Amino acid sequence: MATYISLLNYTDQGIRNAKGSPERQQKAEEQLRQLGGRIIENYLTMGEHDYVLVWEAPDDEAATRFMLSLGAAGNVRSKTLKAFPRGNCTRTAADRRSRSMSGGSVNLPARWRTMSWAG
């Protein structure tokens, strides 16, 4: 399953309806389960974002459906990131090295080419 991190901010409507937030969260968790996903962790935060949600979905289509349903309720605005475990990045970098040694090429984003994957 793919992992996603959503940065959420309450809208004016969401703040006005704050008392209903626990019930809305349970409903969102159930919607995600019906799409084949699950919530890994969630955090109330101080700073630029009000809430951070770490979750999984079987694919990007299910993730999009989940986030559209969350946004359609009008209580939060979101920014969602697709997260890749460190091991996947290490394998990708190793694959890139082996392809470049064999004459093949891999077109990784420029910011990835400058990252250090060593622990």
C-alpha positions as CSV (number, residue, x, y, z in Angstrom):
1,M,0.0,0.0,0.0
2,A,1.1,3.6,-0.6
3,T,1.7,5.9,2.3
4,Y,0.5,9.5,2.3
5,I,1.0,12.4,4.7
6,S,-1.7,15.1,4.7
7,L,-1.3,18.5,6.2
8,L,-4.7,19.9,7.2
9,N,-5.9,23.3,8.2
10,Y,-9.4,23.9,9.6
11,T,-11.6,26.2,7.5
12,D,-13.8,28.8,9.2
13,Q,-16.6,26.2,9.0
14,G,-14.4,23.5,10.5
15,I,-13.6,25.8,13.5
16,R,-17.2,26.7,14.0
17,N,-18.1,23.0,14.0
18,A,-15.1,21.9,16.2
19,K,-17.4,20.1,18.6
20,G,-18.3,17.6,15.8
21,S,-14.7,17.0,14.9
22,P,-14.4,13.5,16.6
23,E,-17.4,12.2,14.8
24,R,-16.2,13.6,11.5
25,Q,-12.8,11.9,12.1
26,Q,-14.5,8.6,12.7
27,K,-16.6,9.0,9.6
28,A,-13.4,9.8,7.6
29,E,-11.6,6.7,9.0
30,E,-14.6,4.6,7.9
31,Q,-14.6,6.1,4.4
32,L,-10.9,5.3,4.1
33,R,-11.4,1.7,5.3
34,Q,-14.2,1.3,2.7
35,L,-11.6,2.4,0.0
36,G,-9.2,-0.3,1.3
37,G,-7.0,2.1,3.3
38,R,-6.2,2.9,6.9
39,I,-5.1,5.7,9.1
40,I,-1.6,5.0,10.5
41,E,-1.4,8.0,12.9
42,N,-2.8,11.5,13.3
43,Y,-1.6,14.5,15.2
44,L,-3.0,17.9,16.3
45,T,-0.2,20.3,15.7
46,M,0.9,23.9,16.5
47,G,2.3,26.0,13.8
48,E,1.5,26.4,10.1
49,H,-0.9,23.4,10.0
50,D,-3.6,22.3,12.5
51,Y,-3.5,18.6,11.9
52,V,-1.2,16.0,10.3
53,L,-2.6,12.7,9.1
54,V,-0.4,9.7,8.1
55,W,-2.4,7.1,6.2
56,E,-2.3,4.4,3.6
57,A,-4.4,3.7,0.5
58,P,-4.2,0.8,-2.0
59,D,-3.5,3.2,-4.9
60,D,-3.5,6.9,-6.0
61,E,-7.1,6.6,-7.2
62,A,-8.4,5.6,-3.7
63,A,-6.2,8.3,-2.2
64,T,-7.7,10.9,-4.5
65,R,-11.3,9.7,-3.7
66,F,-10.6,9.9,0.0
67,M,-9.1,13.4,-0.1
68,L,-11.9,14.7,-2.4
69,S,-14.5,13.5,0.1
70,L,-12.6,15.1,3.0
71,G,-12.4,18.4,1.1
72,A,-16.0,18.3,-0.1
73,A,-17.2,18.4,3.5
74,G,-15.7,21.9,3.8
75,N,-14.2,21.6,7.2
76,V,-10.5,21.3,6.2
77,R,-8.1,22.4,3.5
78,S,-5.3,20.0,2.7
79,K,-1.9,19.4,1.2
80,T,-1.1,15.8,0.6
81,L,2.3,14.2,0.0
82,K,3.0,10.7,-1.2
83,A,5.6,9.2,1.1
84,F,8.2,6.7,0.1
85,P,10.0,4.6,2.8
86,R,13.7,5.2,3.0
87,G,14.5,1.7,1.8
88,N,12.7,2.4,-1.5
89,C,14.8,5.5,-2.0
90,T,18.0,3.5,-1.3
91,R,17.0,0.8,-3.8
92,T,16.2,3.4,-6.4
93,A,19.5,5.1,-5.9
94,A,21.3,1.7,-6.1
95,D,19.4,0.9,-9.2
96,R,20.4,4.2,-10.7
97,R,24.1,3.5,-10.0
98,S,23.9,0.1,-11.6
99,R,22.1,1.4,-14.7
100,S,24.6,4.2,-15.1
101,M,27.5,1.7,-14.9
102,S,25.9,-0.5,-17.5
103,G,25.3,2.4,-19.9
104,G,21.5,2.8,-19.1
105,S,20.1,6.1,-17.9
106,V,17.6,7.0,-15.2
107,N,15.9,10.4,-15.2
108,L,15.5,11.3,-11.5
109,P,14.4,14.7,-10.4
110,A,17.4,17.1,-9.9
111,R,16.8,17.4,-6.1
112,W,17.1,13.6,-5.8
113,R,20.4,13.6,-7.6
114,T,21.9,15.8,-4.9
115,M,20.5,13.9,-1.9
116,S,22.7,11.6,0.2
117,W,21.0,8.3,0.9
118,A,23.7,7.1,3.3
119,G,22.6,6.7,6.9
